[in-house]
Amino acid sequence: MIFDEIRTNVIIYVEGLYILRCWFFSELFLQEYIKQLKHAQPVDFRVSFKLPEPVEGNIKGKIYMMLLLNSLLLITALSINPIHGAEPAGVVTPDAKIEKCADGFKFSEGPVSDSEGNIYFSDYGNDRIHIWSVDGTLSVFKEKMGGPIGLYFDKGGYLWVCAAREHRIKRVSPDGDVLDFPNTFNGKLFNSPNDIWVDAKGGVYFTDPRFSPLEEEVEQDGFHIFYIKPDTDTIIRAAHDLTKPNGIVGSPDGALVYVTETPVDKTYVYTVNADGTLSDKRLFAPEGYDGLAVDSAGNVYITMEESIEVYNPSGKKIESIKVPGKPTNVCFGGKDKKTLFITARSSLFSIRMRIQGW
């Protein structure tokens, strides 16, 4: 009876790796294989085959048919999408070109998408936060935000803001109320919170360099990465082994944190510990100037002085996107999350992508 109908589950991973699952693949084998796919996001569907009558009573024939059908499915699956972020085809939509959405800003930075795909970004020089809507209109969201730079939305719709001139993190509720977090650590002012990322637990990572001169002298003993513990205002030092950290973002599974270090023009990756600290720093890419983003396949988008460089999760460069002006940061947005938005000092640009953001 077990051979009366053959069912095969094809498990598709967004990063392009496929597993063909049938009765002769043990659960242990699958579990061990899946553990190796740190960035995989599974999407399952089921395909059923009814064997033709001539082999209904022939077990050997049924096994042969099953192996044949599974082999055909495997070949088809692997031909749909190559390994790691669609390398041969690239991540940019064919023939897509960079488009200017808006300009006239004093220093645009920190783009981030809300749940509907609208883009929020800061204008540090004018001390305000703008919205670029999905229907292509520009508006002011908030003013006098303490010199906003990096922005990030959490799952509850709260907007987290690096207020560099006030040496603190702010949080804007969906109703527009602003909450100020402490501006000191160990009794000393933060330098200038620059970029920010919120993990799945609601904890908040932010970098604390100093790039623009302020009235206050630097009080911290260096330029570090900090972590605000979930649902508290408790701030701990997450990492202290970089010269001057800048852009920061986490991997889709939250297990890794990527950070650019501007003075040495490199991007590093850390392992996230249970307490929010970061460890096991290693070089991810030999370039890294400013902001970062990731897509649904775990590819990392690194802002350089004239381009956005794209690396797959293994640290191999797979695309280079030239940008007019000098880009500062990058994010995915739009209704389908397949538009890449790039802040570039006085301007906001966009380009259509083949892959969704995260």
C-alpha positions as CSV (number, residue, x, y, z in Angstrom):
1,M,0.0,0.0,0.0
2,I,2.9,2.4,0.7
3,F,3.6,2.5,-3.1
4,D,0.1,3.1,-4.3
5,E,0.7,6.8,-4.5
6,I,4.1,8.6,-4.4
7,R,4.2,12.0,-2.7
8,T,7.3,14.2,-3.0
9,N,7.8,17.4,-0.9
10,V,10.0,20.0,-2.7
11,I,11.4,22.4,-0.1
12,I,12.4,25.7,-1.8
13,Y,14.9,28.0,-0.1
14,V,14.9,31.7,-1.1
15,E,18.7,31.8,-1.3
16,G,18.4,29.3,-4.2
17,L,19.2,25.9,-2.6
18,Y,16.7,23.1,-3.2
19,I,16.1,19.9,-1.3
20,L,14.1,17.1,-2.9
21,R,12.4,15.1,-0.2
22,C,11.0,11.6,-0.6
23,W,10.6,8.3,1.3
24,F,14.3,7.3,1.0
25,F,15.6,10.6,2.6
26,S,15.8,10.1,6.3
27,E,14.5,12.8,8.7
28,L,18.0,12.9,10.3
29,F,19.6,13.6,6.9
30,L,17.3,16.4,6.2
31,Q,17.7,18.0,9.6
32,E,21.4,18.0,9.4
33,Y,21.4,19.4,5.9
34,I,19.0,22.2,6.8
35,K,21.2,23.2,9.8
36,Q,23.8,24.2,7.3
37,L,21.5,26.7,5.6
38,K,21.8,29.6,8.1
39,H,20.0,32.1,5.9
40,A,17.4,29.8,4.3
41,Q,13.7,30.8,4.4
42,P,11.6,27.7,3.5
43,V,8.5,27.7,1.4
44,D,6.9,24.3,1.1
45,F,4.6,22.8,-1.4
46,R,3.5,19.2,-2.3
47,V,3.5,17.4,-5.5
48,S,1.7,14.1,-5.9
49,F,2.0,11.4,-8.6
50,K,-0.3,8.5,-9.3
51,L,1.6,5.6,-10.9
52,P,0.3,4.3,-14.2
53,E,-1.5,0.9,-14.2
54,P,1.2,-1.2,-15.7
55,V,3.4,-0.8,-12.6
56,E,0.7,-1.0,-10.0
57,G,1.6,-4.5,-8.8
58,N,5.4,-4.2,-9.5
59,I,7.3,-2.9,-6.5
60,K,10.6,-2.6,-8.5
61,G,8.9,-0.7,-11.2
62,K,7.4,1.7,-8.7
63,I,10.7,2.3,-7.1
64,Y,12.3,3.0,-10.5
65,M,9.4,5.3,-11.5
66,M,9.8,7.2,-8.2
67,L,13.6,7.7,-8.6
68,L,13.0,8.9,-12.2
69,L,10.4,11.4,-11.3
70,N,12.4,12.7,-8.4
71,S,15.5,13.1,-10.5
72,L,13.5,15.1,-13.1
73,L,12.1,17.3,-10.3
74,L,15.5,17.9,-8.9
75,I,16.9,18.9,-12.3
76,T,14.0,21.2,-12.9
77,A,14.3,22.8,-9.5
78,L,18.0,23.5,-9.8
79,S,17.5,25.1,-13.2
80,I,14.9,27.6,-11.8
81,N,17.2,29.4,-9.5
82,P,21.0,29.0,-9.0
83,I,22.7,28.8,-5.6
84,H,23.1,31.9,-3.4
85,G,21.1,35.0,-4.3
86,A,20.6,34.4,-8.1
87,E,24.2,35.1,-8.9
88,P,24.2,34.7,-12.7
89,A,21.2,36.8,-13.2
90,G,22.1,39.4,-10.6
91,V,19.8,41.1,-8.0
92,V,18.9,44.1,-10.1
93,T,15.9,43.8,-12.5
94,P,17.2,43.6,-16.1
95,D,17.6,47.0,-17.8
96,A,16.6,48.8,-14.6
97,K,18.2,52.2,-14.1
98,I,18.7,54.4,-11.1
99,E,16.0,57.0,-10.8
100,K,16.0,60.2,-8.7
101,C,13.0,60.4,-6.4
102,A,13.7,63.7,-4.7
103,D,16.5,66.2,-4.0
104,G,17.2,69.5,-2.2
105,F,18.3,67.9,1.2
106,K,21.3,69.0,3.2
107,F,22.3,65.5,4.2
108,S,19.9,62.6,3.5
109,E,20.5,59.4,5.5
110,G,19.0,56.4,7.3
111,P,16.3,55.2,4.8
112,V,13.9,52.6,6.2
113,S,10.5,51.2,5.0
114,D,7.4,50.9,7.1
115,S,5.0,47.9,6.7
116,E,3.3,49.4,3.7
117,G,6.5,50.2,1.8
118,N,6.7,54.0,2.4
119,I,10.3,55.2,2.9
120,Y,11.2,57.3,5.9
121,F,14.6,59.0,5.8
122,S,16.4,61.6,7.7
123,D,17.8,65.0,6.6
124,Y,20.5,65.6,9.2
125,G,21.3,69.1,8.0
126,N,17.7,70.3,8.2
127,D,17.0,68.3,11.4
128,R,13.9,66.5,10.1
129,I,12.6,63.2,8.9
130,H,10.9,62.9,5.6
131,I,8.5,60.3,4.1
132,W,8.6,59.2,0.4
133,S,5.2,57.5,-0.1
134,V,4.5,54.5,-2.3
135,D,2.5,56.8,-4.6
136,G,5.6,59.0,-5.1
137,T,5.0,62.0,-2.9
138,L,7.3,63.7,-0.4
139,S,6.3,65.0,3.0
140,V,7.8,66.0,6.3
141,F,7.2,63.4,9.1
142,K,9.0,65.1,12.1
143,E,11.1,68.2,12.7
144,K,13.6,69.1,15.5
145,M,14.6,65.5,16.1
146,G,18.1,66.2,17.5
147,G,20.0,65.7,14.3
148,P,18.5,62.4,13.0
149,I,20.7,60.0,11.1
150,G,19.9,56.2,11.3
151,L,16.3,55.0,11.4
152,Y,14.6,51.7,11.9
153,F,11.1,50.3,12.4
154,D,10.3,47.6,14.9
155,K,7.5,45.0,14.5
156,G,5.1,47.2,16.5
157,G,5.5,50.1,14.1
158,Y,7.7,52.2,16.4
159,L,10.3,54.2,14.6
160,W,13.7,54.2,16.3
161,V,15.9,57.3,15.6
162,C,19.6,58.0,16.1
163,A,19.6,61.6,17.4
164,A,23.2,62.4,16.9
165,R,23.2,66.0,18.2
166,E,21.4,64.9,21.4
167,H,23.7,61.9,22.0
168,R,20.7,59.6,22.3
169,I,18.2,57.2,20.8
170,K,14.6,58.4,20.3
171,R,11.5,56.3,19.7
172,V,8.5,57.6,17.8
173,S,5.2,55.7,18.5
174,P,2.6,55.0,15.7
175,D,0.7,57.9,17.3
176,G,3.6,60.3,16.9
177,D,4.7,60.5,20.6
178,V,8.4,60.7,21.1
179,L,10.3,58.9,23.9
180,D,13.9,59.8,24.7
181,F,16.3,57.1,25.9
182,P,19.3,57.9,28.2
183,N,22.0,59.9,26.5
184,T,24.8,58.6,28.8
185,F,26.6,55.3,29.4
186,N,28.5,54.9,32.6
187,G,27.9,58.5,33.4
188,K,29.4,59.8,30.1
189,L,27.6,61.2,27.0
190,F,27.3,59.0,24.0
191,N,29.4,60.2,21.1
192,S,26.9,60.5,18.2
193,P,24.6,57.6,17.7
194,N,24.8,56.9,13.9
195,D,23.1,53.8,12.6
196,I,20.6,51.4,14.2
197,W,19.0,47.9,13.8
198,V,16.2,46.3,15.8
199,D,16.3,42.5,16.4
200,A,13.3,40.1,16.5
201,K,13.2,40.3,20.3
202,G,12.8,44.1,20.2
203,G,16.4,44.7,21.3
204,V,18.1,47.7,19.6
205,Y,21.7,47.8,18.3
206,F,23.3,51.1,17.5
207,T,26.7,52.4,16.5
208,D,28.3,55.3,18.3
209,P,31.1,57.0,16.4
210,R,31.7,60.8,15.9
211,F,32.0,62.0,12.4
212,S,30.7,65.6,12.6
213,P,32.0,68.0,15.2
214,L,29.7,68.9,18.1
215,E,30.0,71.4,20.9
216,E,30.6,68.7,23.4
217,E,33.9,66.8,23.6
218,V,34.0,63.1,23.2
219,E,33.5,61.6,26.6
220,Q,33.3,57.8,25.9
221,D,36.6,55.9,25.9
222,G,36.2,55.0,22.3
223,F,33.7,54.3,19.5
224,H,31.6,51.3,20.2
225,I,28.4,49.3,19.4
226,F,25.7,49.4,22.1
227,Y,22.5,47.4,22.7
228,I,19.2,48.5,24.3
229,K,17.7,45.5,25.9
230,P,14.1,44.6,24.9
231,D,11.3,46.5,26.7
232,T,13.7,48.4,28.9
233,D,15.9,51.5,28.8
234,T,18.9,49.4,29.9
235,I,21.9,49.9,27.6
236,I,24.9,47.6,27.5
237,R,28.0,47.7,25.4
238,A,27.7,45.0,22.7
239,A,31.2,45.3,21.1
240,H,34.2,47.4,21.7
241,D,36.8,46.1,19.2
242,L,36.3,48.5,16.2
243,T,38.0,51.8,15.5
244,K,34.9,53.7,14.4
245,P,31.8,51.6,13.5
246,N,29.3,53.1,11.2
247,G,26.5,51.1,9.3
248,I,24.8,48.2,11.1
249,V,22.3,45.5,10.1
250,G,21.4,42.0,11.1
251,S,21.0,38.8,9.0
252,P,17.4,37.6,8.3
253,D,17.7,34.9,10.9
254,G,19.1,37.4,13.5
255,A,22.1,35.2,14.2
256,L,24.6,37.6,12.7
257,V,25.3,41.4,12.8
258,Y,27.2,43.2,10.0
259,V,29.0,46.4,10.7
260,T,31.0,48.8,8.5
261,E,34.2,50.4,9.8
262,T,34.7,53.6,7.8
263,P,38.4,54.4,8.6
264,V,39.6,51.0,7.3
265,D,36.9,50.7,4.6
266,K,35.8,47.1,5.6
267,T,32.7,45.3,6.7
268,Y,32.8,42.8,9.6
269,V,30.4,40.2,10.8
270,Y,29.7,39.2,14.4
271,T,27.9,36.3,16.1
272,V,24.9,37.4,18.3
273,N,25.0,36.1,21.8
274,A,22.0,35.3,24.0
275,D,22.6,38.4,26.2
276,G,22.7,40.7,23.2
277,T,26.5,41.1,23.1
278,L,28.5,40.4,19.9
279,S,31.4,38.1,19.6
280,D,33.6,36.2,17.1
281,K,34.3,39.2,14.9
282,R,35.6,38.3,11.4
283,L,36.1,40.1,8.1
284,F,33.1,39.8,5.8
285,A,34.0,42.1,2.9
286,P,37.1,44.1,2.0
287,E,35.0,47.2,1.7
288,G,32.5,49.1,3.8
289,Y,32.1,52.8,3.9
290,D,28.6,53.6,5.3
291,G,25.1,52.1,5.6
292,L,24.0,48.5,5.1
293,A,20.9,46.5,4.1
294,V,20.0,42.8,3.6
295,D,17.6,41.1,1.3
296,S,15.4,38.0,1.8
297,A,18.2,35.7,0.6
298,G,20.7,37.1,3.1
299,N,22.7,39.1,0.5
300,V,24.3,42.2,2.1
301,Y,24.2,45.6,0.5
302,I,27.2,47.8,1.4
303,T,27.3,51.5,0.8
304,M,30.5,52.8,-0.8
305,E,31.5,56.3,-1.9
306,E,30.1,55.9,-5.4
307,S,28.2,52.6,-5.4
308,I,26.3,49.9,-3.6
309,E,28.2,46.7,-3.5
310,V,26.3,43.5,-3.0
311,Y,27.7,40.4,-1.4
312,N,26.1,37.0,-0.9
313,P,26.0,35.4,2.6
314,S,29.3,33.7,2.0
315,G,31.1,37.0,1.4
316,K,31.4,36.8,-2.4
317,K,30.6,40.0,-4.4
318,I,27.7,39.4,-6.8
319,E,26.7,42.9,-8.0
320,S,27.8,46.5,-8.1
321,I,25.2,49.3,-8.4
322,K,26.6,52.6,-9.5
323,V,25.0,55.6,-7.8
324,P,25.1,59.3,-8.9
325,G,26.5,61.6,-6.1
326,K,27.7,60.1,-2.9
327,P,25.5,57.4,-1.3
328,T,25.1,57.3,2.4
329,N,22.7,54.5,3.2
330,V,20.3,52.0,1.6
331,C,17.1,50.0,2.2
332,F,14.3,48.1,0.4
333,G,10.8,49.4,0.1
334,G,7.8,49.9,-2.2
335,K,4.5,48.0,-2.2
336,D,6.3,44.7,-3.1
337,K,9.5,45.5,-1.2
338,K,11.4,45.0,-4.5
339,T,12.6,48.6,-4.9
340,L,16.0,49.6,-3.5
341,F,16.1,53.1,-2.1
342,I,19.4,55.0,-1.7
343,T,20.1,58.2,0.2
344,A,22.9,60.2,-1.4
345,R,23.4,63.4,0.7
346,S,21.3,65.9,-1.3
347,S,19.1,63.3,-3.0
348,L,17.0,60.1,-2.7
349,F,17.4,57.5,-5.5
350,S,15.7,54.2,-6.3
351,I,16.2,51.2,-8.6
352,R,14.0,48.1,-9.2
353,M,15.2,44.7,-8.0
354,R,14.6,41.1,-8.8
355,I,14.6,40.1,-5.1
356,Q,12.7,41.3,-2.1
357,G,14.2,43.1,0.9
358,W,14.1,41.8,4.4
